[in-house]
Amino acid sequence: MRIAIIALGSRGDVQPYIALGLGLQKAGHSVRLIATQDFETQVKSHGLEFWPIRGNSQENIEGKEWREVSEKGNLVVIVSQLIKHALHSAMEWMDDARIACEGIDLLITGSVGLSIAISLAEKYHLPLLQAHLIPITPTKTFPSILVPQTLPNLGGTFNRISHQLNQQIMLQASRPMLNQARQKVLGLPRASLFDPTPDCLSKNFPTLYGFSPSVIPAPTDWSDENHVTGYWFLDAVDDWTPPSTLLKFLQAGPRQSTLGLAA
């Protein structure tokens, strides 16, 4: 089977999909990983086919604006920033990924690339498998991870609604730019107002979750289509050497407090 994986975001977002792609490749499938240009060396070093889309995710994340966002530690703001970046690049990414999906049998993606992947799957009549690193399927067991953790336990009904509400917030925020890309790049009609998944795509296709069931057990109210597989880790590289900046940091010794004592 010819499989394309759309992996967007930082290294922490992309690397698990490299591991997933390697597993699929070892199972006998042909795998093409679609990511921004800055991941070419990493993807190819693991023996996967790489298809670049325009942009440099690492460069954006290392910029001043992103540093200020990440230092606040607010997951809602961090995810919103990722979505904002994806929206600004939607037209270019859709155009580049459009060519990459020609001749593919199965499309796989995570949360950041989901809107783009749904449109591509619709255009090319591809089965779409969602593979996420965080739980997004609605459940009564726990609230959406975007809900502030300082809130008290508000019960199962609130938990389920929080997942549905966050999905709608992300969907509505992405609609303007996504619809432009759908119409101008793919020649598709505007996406549905509340459900971006068109009728031509199966809504009961399996969804994979790349985290440990010991950390987040699969909720009892999830359907059998949701599979918690364990983390997607890359094997250690034998010839890896730490960057010079890391070596200097370690060689500097323990951090000193303002009183001159080792912290």
Stockholm file with secondary structure:
# STOCKHOLM 1.0

chainA/1-263         MRIAIIALGSRGDVQPYIALGLGLQKAGHSVRLIATQDFETQVKSHGLEFWPIRGNSQENIEGKEWREVSEKGNLVVIVSQLIKHALHSAMEWMDDARIACEGIDLLITGSVGLSIAISLAEKYHLPLLQAHLIPITPTKTFPSILVPQTLPNLGGTFNRISHQLNQQIMLQASRPMLNQARQKVLGLPRASLFDPTPDCLSKNFPTLYGFSPSVIPAPTDWSDENHVTGYWFLDAVDDWTPPSTLLKFLQAGPRQSTLGLAA
#=GR chainA/1-263 SS CEEEEECCSSHHHHHHHHHHHHHHHHTTCEEEEEEEGGGHHHHHHTTCEEEEESCCHHHHHTSHHHHHHHHHTCHHHHHHHHHHHHHHTHHHHHHHHHHHTTTCSEEEECSTTHHHHHHHHHHHTCCEEEEESSCCSCCSSSCCTTSCTTSCCCCHHHHHHHHHHHHHHHHHHHHHHHHHHIIIIICCCCCCSSCCSCTTSCSSCCEEECSCTTTSCCCTTSCTTEEECCCCCCCCCTTCCCCHHHHHHHHTCSCBCTTSSBC
#=GC SS_cons         CEEEEECCSSHHHHHHHHHHHHHHHHTTCEEEEEEEGGGHHHHHHTTCEEEEESCCHHHHHTSHHHHHHHHHTCHHHHHHHHHHHHHHTHHHHHHHHHHHTTTCSEEEECSTTHHHHHHHHHHHTCCEEEEESSCCSCCSSSCCTTSCTTSCCCCHHHHHHHHHHHHHHHHHHHHHHHHHHIIIIICCCCCCSSCCSCTTSCSSCCEEECSCTTTSCCCTTSCTTEEECCCCCCCCCTTCCCCHHHHHHHHTCSCBCTTSSBC
//
